[in-house]
Amino acid sequence: MERTGRILRKSIHTFLKNYQFFTTTSLLLALPFSLAILLSQALVPFSLLLPTIHNRLRSLFDAADFPPSSEFFTILNLKLSQTITSSILVLPFTLSFLLMSKATIIHSLNHHKPSLNPSFSSFVSIFNPMLFTQVCNFFIILSANATCFFLLCIAFNFLEGLGYSSPKTLLFVSAFGGVLYSIVLANALIACNLALVSSGMERCGGYIAILKACVLLRGKTSTALVLAIPVNMALGAVEALFQYRVVRAYYTNRSPTCSMALEGIFIAYLYSMVIVIDTIVSCVLFKSCKSDFQLDQERRYCYRIEIDDQDVKTLEDLP
């Protein structure tokens, strides 16, 4: 398996080598999605969906007998409500502009010859499996969240049945649950991201692509996690920059200005650039995992042939 630094260097080299293609095609396609997700985070507090989703999650937590006094579940409920609301608001942009941007990147890296005008048939042959895989990814993320909440529900009810309901015990279990939830969700997101690349590279969509991604990630999850950290940090930094430079300026002046709009578009441009680089990193990681998997299969096959040859020789030596 290639080292993390080597994958990052190769990804940056690929981006700079085909800079004109990625910035004129893929990045501009991702720009509407970037604007939508940045604006949605500013509009979430004023959305009518937020209190509805927040109350539904609160009812769900109460029905599962989660401790109402736990600060962890209060924060988790708020963050989940904001994330779900933002995801619903940008869903049309996710299933259109974001997937089209990623499809152009995957198509170019799969054929090693980036083209500013890819054929419509080849683009559709990539986009349709990716769209199906993206829909399946939503259900995988939902299943991962449901599994974590189910395990936490069992843990809290089991401890309560044994009489361990002190604040320190609840704090310890909440902290452990937060770590478990982060690990499970991070692995699910990585598998879904690699499945999206697999569906574009190999023209197979849905749960087949997700299963292939899980097989390829076996033993290489730590590398994928390390690669995801700088990308997510960069996305978080750009989101914070948008909140500080645009949203804060809007609340201060109480009126949008031309310079504010231009600055917002530029920040969205930076956000799109990070998305493009993230897709390139995922493609390089997919190729690395696939080459390692094929090499491992060849070694196992050769090992089996050697064992079979030894068995044949042993049988020939018998009287």
QUIMOSUL-V772929 format. One record per residue. N is the residue number from 0. SS is DSSP state (@ for helix, = for strand, . for the rest). Layout:
n:N ss:SS
n:N ss:SS
This chain:
n:0 ss:.
n:1 ss:.
n:2 ss:.
n:3 ss:@
n:4 ss:@
n:5 ss:@
n:6 ss:@
n:7 ss:@
n:8 ss:@
n:9 ss:@
n:10 ss:@
n:11 ss:@
n:12 ss:@
n:13 ss:@
n:14 ss:@
n:15 ss:@
n:16 ss:@
n:17 ss:.
n:18 ss:@
n:19 ss:@
n:20 ss:@
n:21 ss:@
n:22 ss:@
n:23 ss:@
n:24 ss:@
n:25 ss:@
n:26 ss:@
n:27 ss:@
n:28 ss:@
n:29 ss:@
n:30 ss:@
n:31 ss:@
n:32 ss:@
n:33 ss:@
n:34 ss:@
n:35 ss:@
n:36 ss:@
n:37 ss:@
n:38 ss:@
n:39 ss:@
n:40 ss:@
n:41 ss:@
n:42 ss:@
n:43 ss:@
n:44 ss:@
n:45 ss:@
n:46 ss:.
n:47 ss:@
n:48 ss:@
n:49 ss:@
n:50 ss:@
n:51 ss:@
n:52 ss:@
n:53 ss:@
n:54 ss:@
n:55 ss:@
n:56 ss:@
n:57 ss:@
n:58 ss:@
n:59 ss:@
n:60 ss:@
n:61 ss:@
n:62 ss:@
n:63 ss:.
n:64 ss:.
n:65 ss:.
n:66 ss:.
n:67 ss:.
n:68 ss:.
n:69 ss:.
n:70 ss:@
n:71 ss:@
n:72 ss:@
n:73 ss:@
n:74 ss:@
n:75 ss:@
n:76 ss:@
n:77 ss:@
n:78 ss:@
n:79 ss:@
n:80 ss:@
n:81 ss:@
n:82 ss:@
n:83 ss:@
n:84 ss:@
n:85 ss:@
n:86 ss:@
n:87 ss:@
n:88 ss:@
n:89 ss:.
n:90 ss:@
n:91 ss:@
n:92 ss:@
n:93 ss:@
n:94 ss:@
n:95 ss:@
n:96 ss:@
n:97 ss:@
n:98 ss:@
n:99 ss:@
n:100 ss:@
n:101 ss:@
n:102 ss:@
n:103 ss:@
n:104 ss:@
n:105 ss:@
n:106 ss:@
n:107 ss:@
n:108 ss:@
n:109 ss:@
n:110 ss:@
n:111 ss:.
n:112 ss:.
n:113 ss:.
n:114 ss:.
n:115 ss:.
n:116 ss:.
n:117 ss:.
n:118 ss:.
n:119 ss:@
n:120 ss:@
n:121 ss:@
n:122 ss:@
n:123 ss:@
n:124 ss:@
n:125 ss:@
n:126 ss:@
n:127 ss:@
n:128 ss:@
n:129 ss:@
n:130 ss:@
n:131 ss:@
n:132 ss:@
n:133 ss:@
n:134 ss:@
n:135 ss:@
n:136 ss:@
n:137 ss:@
n:138 ss:@
n:139 ss:@
n:140 ss:@
n:141 ss:@
n:142 ss:@
n:143 ss:@
n:144 ss:@
n:145 ss:@
n:146 ss:@
n:147 ss:@
n:148 ss:@
n:149 ss:@
n:150 ss:@
n:151 ss:@
n:152 ss:@
n:153 ss:@
n:154 ss:@
n:155 ss:@
n:156 ss:@
n:157 ss:@
n:158 ss:@
n:159 ss:@
n:160 ss:@
n:161 ss:@
n:162 ss:.
n:163 ss:.
n:164 ss:.
n:165 ss:.
n:166 ss:@
n:167 ss:@
n:168 ss:@
n:169 ss:@
n:170 ss:@
n:171 ss:@
n:172 ss:@
n:173 ss:@
n:174 ss:@
n:175 ss:@
n:176 ss:@
n:177 ss:@
n:178 ss:@
n:179 ss:@
n:180 ss:@
n:181 ss:@
n:182 ss:@
n:183 ss:@
n:184 ss:@
n:185 ss:@
n:186 ss:@
n:187 ss:@
n:188 ss:@
n:189 ss:@
n:190 ss:@
n:191 ss:@
n:192 ss:@
n:193 ss:@
n:194 ss:@
n:195 ss:@
n:196 ss:@
n:197 ss:@
n:198 ss:@
n:199 ss:@
n:200 ss:@
n:201 ss:@
n:202 ss:.
n:203 ss:.
n:204 ss:.
n:205 ss:.
n:206 ss:@
n:207 ss:@
n:208 ss:@
n:209 ss:@
n:210 ss:@
n:211 ss:@
n:212 ss:@
n:213 ss:@
n:214 ss:@
n:215 ss:@
n:216 ss:.
n:217 ss:.
n:218 ss:.
n:219 ss:.
n:220 ss:@
n:221 ss:@
n:222 ss:@
n:223 ss:@
n:224 ss:@
n:225 ss:@
n:226 ss:@
n:227 ss:@
n:228 ss:@
n:229 ss:@
n:230 ss:@
n:231 ss:@
n:232 ss:@
n:233 ss:@
n:234 ss:@
n:235 ss:@
n:236 ss:@
n:237 ss:@
n:238 ss:@
n:239 ss:@
n:240 ss:@
n:241 ss:@
n:242 ss:@
n:243 ss:@
n:244 ss:@
n:245 ss:@
n:246 ss:@
n:247 ss:@
n:248 ss:@
n:249 ss:@
n:250 ss:@
n:251 ss:@
n:252 ss:@
n:253 ss:.
n:254 ss:.
n:255 ss:.
n:256 ss:.
n:257 ss:@
n:258 ss:@
n:259 ss:@
n:260 ss:@
n:261 ss:@
n:262 ss:@
n:263 ss:@
n:264 ss:@
n:265 ss:@
n:266 ss:@
n:267 ss:@
n:268 ss:@
n:269 ss:@
n:270 ss:@
n:271 ss:@
n:272 ss:@
n:273 ss:@
n:274 ss:@
n:275 ss:@
n:276 ss:@
n:277 ss:@
n:278 ss:@
n:279 ss:@
n:280 ss:@
n:281 ss:@
n:282 ss:@
n:283 ss:@
n:284 ss:@
n:285 ss:@
n:286 ss:@
n:287 ss:@
n:288 ss:@
n:289 ss:@
n:290 ss:@
n:291 ss:@
n:292 ss:@
n:293 ss:@
n:294 ss:@
n:295 ss:@
n:296 ss:@
n:297 ss:@
n:298 ss:@
n:299 ss:@
n:300 ss:@
n:301 ss:@
n:302 ss:@
n:303 ss:@
n:304 ss:@
n:305 ss:@
n:306 ss:@
n:307 ss:@
n:308 ss:@
n:309 ss:@
n:310 ss:@
n:311 ss:@
n:312 ss:@
n:313 ss:@
n:314 ss:@
n:315 ss:@
n:316 ss:@
n:317 ss:.
n:318 ss:.
